[in-house]
Amino acid sequence: MAYTVLARRYRSQAFGDVVGQQPVATTLINAIKSGRVAHAYLFTGTRGVGKTSMARIFARALNAPATVPDAPPPDGEFEYPEQDVQQRMADAIMRGDDLNVIEIDGASNNSVQDARDLIGSAGLSPTTNARYKIYIIDEVHMLSTAAFNALLKTMEEPPSHVKFILATTEPHKIPATIHSRCQRFDFKNIPTAQIKQHLTDVLKTEKVKADDEVIYQVAVLGNGSMRDALSLMDRVIAAGDDKPLTVELLENMLGLPPRQRVIQLIDALAAGEVAQALTLADDVMAGGIGQEQLIEVLIERLRQLMLIAACGKDSPLVELSPEAKAEAAEQAKKFDPAGLVHMIALCEGLSRNGKSSSNPRALLDAVLVRLALAEKMADVTAVLAGAEKKK
């Protein structure tokens, strides 16, 4: 049997399963309960946050309500088919091949003729077992201007049996005439803590052992997208080859600098050990790590230290495992928030300037020396400022 990736195997089956989007789910449930289901919806948000999953669940709640555990009974006198028939309809909807729930990819069906074909089929009533004909148009912003214009008339005066669910990552590209005819729902980026919890549940179901720090790092790298986090976890599991998942495995797979080396490098900067800082950076890059990757990881570590120094280690802004958080809190004591802001700014400048430099390594070494000598430079500046005042 062909392997099904985690992002598909663990796709949400009920409103409450869509992680991090409870306000949207609650509003849609209430709309069904009160009989105030609009004819067109616009789901916006970054990739992998549940837009298509929510659209399919909403379609199931309208045409096969018995298959969605937390869907209220729809209003009206429509007689829905038996449970087994509804289940077959629901399975087809989730696969994307139901006759009455038509999924269209706006990127590959963006011509005016595609829009006219859609309009022509919208006039046809749904099959006997379905209450509505529902059109889910993904990446709708990719439709051409002519296609939008052709779609507009149907959205202005749609047949009573037709519902539109438009999904996009770029709502600013949707014409105002279309936008104004939809109820808009903004899907938020999913908090790292919620992604981490979902990944933990998935690994438990899959019977895969993993260090807590690995799950945290994958959740952070998901950058608010559950699908991205699950896809990355799929790769880590494959790389693990049935072994427990470790931080070292993740670092090797992604080509990230070893975390302990980065911690040692920042300790050397804090102590003003110029030679040690340069040696540690050289060791990391000798292991095949690119300069851009080293700078990126260095900036993220400094950011976590800055957040701890400014807000305390228990702040929800600090996205680290409990063990890593305690370790970072000890390291943060060596810095003050203003100093960390300065260090991040220097690294960010290096990240930008290094790309256009003919000798980026020289810039890296110079910045490391400057970071290691930051406290001494600050003292000299203070002395000079004091001397200037005396004049």
MOURFEN-V860017 format. One record per residue. N is the residue number from 1. RES is the residue in one letter. PHI is phi in whole degrees, -180 to 180 (none if undefined). Layout:
((N	RES	PHI) (N	RES	PHI))
This chain:
((1	M	none) (2	A	-66) (3	Y	-75) (4	T	-106) (5	V	-65) (6	L	-59) (7	A	-62) (8	R	-89) (9	R	-67) (10	Y	-107) (11	R	-67) (12	S	-60) (13	Q	-115) (14	A	-146) (15	F	-55) (16	G	-70) (17	D	-81) (18	V	-77) (19	V	-63) (20	G	81) (21	Q	-123) (22	Q	-61) (23	P	-60) (24	V	-65) (25	A	-60) (26	T	-62) (27	T	-64) (28	L	-66) (29	I	-62) (30	N	-65) (31	A	-64) (32	I	-66) (33	K	-62) (34	S	-92) (35	G	73) (36	R	-113) (37	V	-80) (38	A	-74) (39	H	-87) (40	A	-148) (41	Y	-128) (42	L	-124) (43	F	-100) (44	T	-122) (45	G	152) (46	T	-66) (47	R	-66) (48	G	73) (49	V	-105) (50	G	111) (51	K	-65) (52	T	-68) (53	S	-61) (54	M	-65) (55	A	-63) (56	R	-69) (57	I	-64) (58	F	-62) (59	A	-63) (60	R	-65) (61	A	-64) (62	L	-86) (63	N	-106) (64	A	-142) (65	P	-61) (66	A	-69) (67	T	-94) (68	V	-110) (69	P	-54) (70	D	-105) (71	A	-89) (72	P	-76) (73	P	-64) (74	P	-64) (75	D	-76) (76	G	95) (77	E	-107) (78	F	-64) (79	E	-96) (80	Y	-78) (81	P	-72) (82	E	-64) (83	Q	-56) (84	D	-66) (85	V	-68) (86	Q	-61) (87	Q	-66) (88	R	-64) (89	M	-63) (90	A	-63) (91	D	-61) (92	A	-67) (93	I	-63) (94	M	-68) (95	R	-80) (96	G	87) (97	D	-129) (98	D	-79) (99	L	-70) (100	N	-104) (101	V	-117) (102	I	-99) (103	E	-96) (104	I	-127) (105	D	-91) (106	G	-62) (107	A	-71) (108	S	-106) (109	N	-129) (110	N	-106) (111	S	-85) (112	V	-66) (113	Q	-68) (114	D	-62) (115	A	-65) (116	R	-66) (117	D	-63) (118	L	-63) (119	I	-62) (120	G	-62) (121	S	-76) (122	A	-65) (123	G	-73) (124	L	-81) (125	S	-70) (126	P	-67) (127	T	-66) (128	T	-53) (129	N	-80) (130	A	-102) (131	R	-87) (132	Y	-129) (133	K	-103) (134	I	-118) (135	Y	-110) (136	I	-106) (137	I	-109) (138	D	-84) (139	E	48) (140	V	-63) (141	H	-65) (142	M	-82) (143	L	-64) (144	S	-73) (145	T	-60) (146	A	-64) (147	A	-67) (148	F	-61) (149	N	-64) (150	A	-69) (151	L	-75) (152	L	-58) (153	K	-60) (154	T	-67) (155	M	-74) (156	E	-70) (157	E	-135) (158	P	-76) (159	P	-59) (160	S	-64) (161	H	-93) (162	V	-110) (163	K	-130) (164	F	-113) (165	I	-127) (166	L	-100) (167	A	-127) (168	T	-156) (169	T	-96) (170	E	-134) (171	P	-64) (172	H	-67) (173	K	-92) (174	I	-83) (175	P	-58) (176	A	-60) (177	T	-66) (178	I	-78) (179	H	-55) (180	S	-70) (181	R	-99) (182	C	-119) (183	Q	-88) (184	R	-94) (185	F	-127) (186	D	-96) (187	F	-87) (188	K	-80) (189	N	-62) (190	I	-81) (191	P	-58) (192	T	-57) (193	A	-61) (194	Q	-73) (195	I	-64) (196	K	-61) (197	Q	-64) (198	H	-66) (199	L	-62) (200	T	-62) (201	D	-65) (202	V	-64) (203	L	-64) (204	K	-64) (205	T	-65) (206	E	-78) (207	K	59) (208	V	-111) (209	K	-88) (210	A	-150) (211	D	-64) (212	D	-59) (213	E	-65) (214	V	-63) (215	I	-64) (216	Y	-60) (217	Q	-66) (218	V	-64) (219	A	-62) (220	V	-66) (221	L	-67) (222	G	-65) (223	N	53) (224	G	87) (225	S	-108) (226	M	-65) (227	R	-64) (228	D	-63) (229	A	-66) (230	L	-67) (231	S	-65) (232	L	-66) (233	M	-63) (234	D	-57) (235	R	-67) (236	V	-66) (237	I	-62) (238	A	-64) (239	A	-68) (240	G	-71) (241	D	53) (242	D	70) (243	K	-101) (244	P	-57) (245	L	-84) (246	T	-122) (247	V	-63) (248	E	-61) (249	L	-63) (250	L	-63) (251	E	-63) (252	N	-66) (253	M	-67) (254	L	-94) (255	G	69) (256	L	-91) (257	P	-62) (258	P	-56) (259	R	-59) (260	Q	-65) (261	R	-66) (262	V	-65) (263	I	-62) (264	Q	-64) (265	L	-63) (266	I	-69) (267	D	-62) (268	A	-66) (269	L	-65) (270	A	-64) (271	A	-85) (272	G	73) (273	E	-85) (274	V	-62) (275	A	-61) (276	Q	-67) (277	A	-63) (278	L	-65) (279	T	-66) (280	L	-64) (281	A	-63) (282	D	-65) (283	D	-62) (284	V	-63) (285	M	-73) (286	A	-67) (287	G	-82) (288	G	98) (289	I	-85) (290	G	-74) (291	Q	-62) (292	E	-63) (293	Q	-66) (294	L	-61) (295	I	-65) (296	E	-61) (297	V	-69) (298	L	-64) (299	I	-61) (300	E	-64) (301	R	-66) (302	L	-63) (303	R	-62) (304	Q	-62) (305	L	-65) (306	M	-63) (307	L	-64) (308	I	-66) (309	A	-64) (310	A	-89) (311	C	-117) (312	G	94) (313	K	-70) (314	D	-89) (315	S	-66) (316	P	-64) (317	L	-71) (318	V	-85) (319	E	-98) (320	L	-136) (321	S	-69) (322	P	-54) (323	E	-66) (324	A	-67) (325	K	-67) (326	A	-65) (327	E	-65) (328	A	-67) (329	A	-63) (330	E	-66) (331	Q	-70) (332	A	-64) (333	K	-63) (334	K	-83) (335	F	-131) (336	D	-113) (337	P	-56) (338	A	-63) (339	G	-64) (340	L	-69) (341	V	-61) (342	H	-62) (343	M	-65) (344	I	-64) (345	A	-62) (346	L	-64) (347	C	-67) (348	E	-66) (349	G	-62) (350	L	-63) (351	S	-59) (352	R	-76) (353	N	-74) (354	G	-64) (355	K	-69) (356	S	-105) (357	S	-87) (358	S	-81) (359	N	-138) (360	P	-63) (361	R	-65) (362	A	-64) (363	L	-65) (364	L	-61) (365	D	-62) (366	A	-64) (367	V	-67) (368	L	-62) (369	V	-63) (370	R	-64) (371	L	-65) (372	A	-68) (373	L	-99) (374	A	-56) (375	E	-65) (376	K	-67) (377	M	-64) (378	A	-64) (379	D	-64) (380	V	-64) (381	T	-61) (382	A	-64) (383	V	-63) (384	L	-64) (385	A	-65) (386	G	-68) (387	A	-66) (388	E	-64) (389	K	-65) (390	K	-65) (391	K	-66))
